[in-house]
Amino acid sequence: MDDQRAPGQGDDLRKLIEQLELESLEANLFRGQSRDFGTGRVFGGQVLGQALHAAMRTVENRMAHSLHAYFLREGDHLAPIIYEVDRARDGRSFSNRRVVAIQHGRPIFNMAASFQARQDGPQHQDPIPDTPPPEALKDLRELSATESDWMPRRYFNLLRISSALDFRPVDPGHSLGAGARHPRQLLWMRTSARLPDDVAAHQAFLAFLSDLGLIGMVTFPHRRPPAGFLLASLDHAMWFHCPIRVDEWMLFDLYSPWAGGARGFAQASVYRRDGARAATMVQEGLFRIRRAASQ
């Protein structure tokens, strides 16, 4: 099907891309700018994307294949973030990097990432879930206006970046419902305009997207609106299985298999439109009942 989107970038999308860009201060040291996405703090996906971008700036001719990260402190969206990269190892096939994100003299995040030169090997994968095509589904922007009454204000503000992204839930009533339901949802997603042909940029952008609503899956089985819970990302891991473009349709299969002990766990499989499994991501977060729920 022909892509009717313009080849350029909308203003909101351009701002997102610029958010992941970094200023090089000296060898292995970078600075990224912060932004309030409507949550009143630094969005975890911003730090993930910037940290991965910082690590990529120290690697040549290799793609990220995994990252493992911890969110240590809440970030200040009014201050820039310094990223310090440790070139832990460069081997024949793999490179490893450690990244620490620093604000006000203290680490707020750390990450280990691994990169691999292109290689061939045996293949197998689970099939892509059977869903309607994205063209047959409504954009989240068409749905959120009527669903915003139950959404916590922070979450609804975060969804405002959807002007840069095209979200299409397979089952909107399930994805946006307020009652207890099975903790799984299927969601098609892509950017609202085409992006340059830069593999590293697409991987960094996918890291940014990986923190957008994943931990929120833990609220699905519980009979109260998300505003009644306190959620915060604790740790995050991703595996990149094959190249992917975030400006082409991706199917996110999100699921939360467990919550307990004031923590919740969620995972997602990401498929390309052609059925290839492109990435897997998992996240654990703080998950408590908010005693005095507020918007």
Backbone hydrogen bonds, N-H to C=O, Kabsch-Sander energy under -0.5 kcal/mol:
donor,donor_aa,acceptor,acceptor_aa,energy
4,Q,2,D,-0.7
14,R,10,G,-2.8
15,K,11,D,-2.1
16,L,12,D,-1.7
17,I,13,L,-2.5
18,E,14,R,-2.6
19,Q,15,K,-1.6
20,L,16,L,-0.9
20,L,17,I,-0.9
21,E,17,I,-0.5
21,E,18,E,-0.9
23,E,31,R,-3.0
24,S,22,L,-0.5
25,L,23,E,-0.6
25,L,29,L,-2.5
26,E,29,L,-1.5
29,L,26,E,-2.3
30,F,83,Y,-2.4
31,R,23,E,-2.5
32,G,81,I,-2.9
37,F,35,R,-0.8
37,F,41,R,-0.6
42,V,75,G,-1.3
43,F,35,R,-0.6
46,Q,43,F,-1.0
47,V,43,F,-1.3
48,L,44,G,-2.4
49,G,45,G,-2.7
50,Q,46,Q,-2.6
51,A,47,V,-2.7
52,L,48,L,-2.4
53,H,49,G,-2.2
54,A,50,Q,-2.5
55,A,51,A,-2.2
56,M,52,L,-2.5
57,R,53,H,-1.5
58,T,55,A,-1.7
59,V,56,M,-1.6
63,M,116,Q,-2.3
65,H,114,S,-2.7
66,S,114,S,-1.4
67,L,238,M,-2.3
68,H,112,A,-2.5
69,A,236,H,-3.4
70,Y,110,N,-2.5
71,F,234,L,-2.8
72,L,70,Y,-0.7
72,L,108,I,-2.0
73,R,108,I,-1.7
77,H,75,G,-0.7
79,A,76,D,-1.5
81,I,32,G,-3.0
82,I,102,I,-2.6
83,Y,30,F,-3.1
84,E,82,I,-0.5
84,E,100,V,-2.6
85,V,28,N,-2.8
85,V,83,Y,-0.5
86,D,98,R,-3.4
87,R,85,V,-0.6
88,A,86,D,-2.0
89,R,96,N,-1.8
91,G,94,F,-3.5
95,S,115,F,-2.4
96,N,89,R,-2.6
97,R,113,A,-2.8
98,R,86,D,-2.1
99,V,111,M,-3.1
100,V,84,E,-2.1
101,A,109,F,-2.9
102,I,82,I,-3.1
103,Q,106,R,-2.5
106,R,103,Q,-2.2
108,I,101,A,-2.8
109,F,101,A,-1.1
110,N,70,Y,-1.9
111,M,99,V,-2.4
112,A,68,H,-2.5
113,A,97,R,-2.7
114,S,66,S,-2.4
115,F,95,S,-3.0
116,Q,63,M,-2.7
117,A,93,S,-2.4
131,T,129,P,-0.7
136,A,133,P,-1.8
137,L,134,P,-1.8
140,L,167,F,-2.7
142,E,139,D,-1.6
143,L,139,D,-0.7
143,L,140,L,-0.9
144,S,140,L,-3.1
145,A,141,R,-0.6
146,T,143,L,-1.0
147,E,143,L,-1.2
148,S,144,S,-1.2
150,W,147,E,-1.1
151,M,147,E,-0.9
156,F,152,P,-2.4
157,N,153,R,-2.5
158,L,154,R,-1.9
159,L,155,Y,-1.6
160,R,157,N,-1.3
161,I,158,L,-1.6
162,S,159,L,-2.3
163,S,160,R,-1.3
164,A,161,I,-2.5
165,L,161,I,-0.5
166,D,190,R,-3.4
167,F,165,L,-0.6
168,R,188,W,-2.8
170,V,186,L,-2.6
171,D,186,L,-0.5
174,H,171,D,-0.6
175,S,171,D,-2.7
176,L,172,P,-2.8
177,G,173,G,-0.6
181,R,220,F,-2.4
184,R,182,H,-2.2
185,Q,254,L,-2.0
187,L,252,F,-2.2
188,W,168,R,-2.2
189,M,250,M,-2.3
190,R,166,D,-1.2
191,T,246,V,-1.8
192,S,164,A,-2.4
194,R,6,A,-1.2
198,D,196,P,-1.8
202,H,198,D,-2.0
203,Q,199,V,-2.2
204,A,200,A,-2.4
205,F,201,A,-2.1
206,L,202,H,-2.1
207,A,203,Q,-2.0
208,F,204,A,-1.8
209,L,205,F,-2.3
210,S,206,L,-1.7
211,D,208,F,-1.1
212,L,209,L,-2.1
213,G,211,D,-1.4
217,M,214,L,-1.7
218,V,215,I,-1.7
219,T,216,G,-1.5
220,F,217,M,-1.2
222,H,219,T,-1.8
224,R,222,H,-2.1
228,G,225,P,-2.7
229,F,226,P,-2.0
230,L,288,R,-3.2
231,L,229,F,-0.6
232,A,286,L,-1.2
234,L,284,E,-2.5
235,D,284,E,-1.9
236,H,69,A,-2.4
237,A,282,V,-2.4
238,M,67,L,-2.3
239,W,280,T,-2.7
240,F,65,H,-1.5
241,H,239,W,-0.7
241,H,278,A,-2.5
242,C,278,A,-1.3
246,V,244,I,-0.5
248,E,245,R,-1.2
250,M,189,M,-2.2
251,L,271,Y,-2.5
252,F,187,L,-3.4
252,F,250,M,-0.6
253,D,251,L,-0.6
253,D,269,S,-2.8
254,L,185,Q,-2.6
254,L,252,F,-0.7
255,Y,267,Q,-2.6
256,S,183,P,-2.2
258,W,265,F,-0.9
260,G,263,R,-3.1
263,R,260,G,-1.6
264,G,285,G,-2.5
265,F,258,W,-2.4
266,A,283,Q,-2.6
267,Q,255,Y,-3.0
268,A,281,M,-2.7
269,S,253,D,-1.9
270,V,279,A,-2.8
271,Y,251,L,-2.4
272,R,276,A,-2.9
273,R,249,W,-0.9
275,G,272,R,-2.0
278,A,270,V,-2.5
278,A,276,A,-0.7
279,A,270,V,-1.6
280,T,239,W,-2.1
281,M,268,A,-2.5
282,V,237,A,-2.4
283,Q,266,A,-2.7
284,E,235,D,-2.0
285,G,264,G,-2.5
286,L,232,A,-3.1
287,F,262,A,-2.5
288,R,230,L,-2.0
290,R,228,G,-3.2
291,R,289,I,-0.8
293,A,290,R,-0.5
293,A,291,R,-0.5
294,S,227,A,-0.6
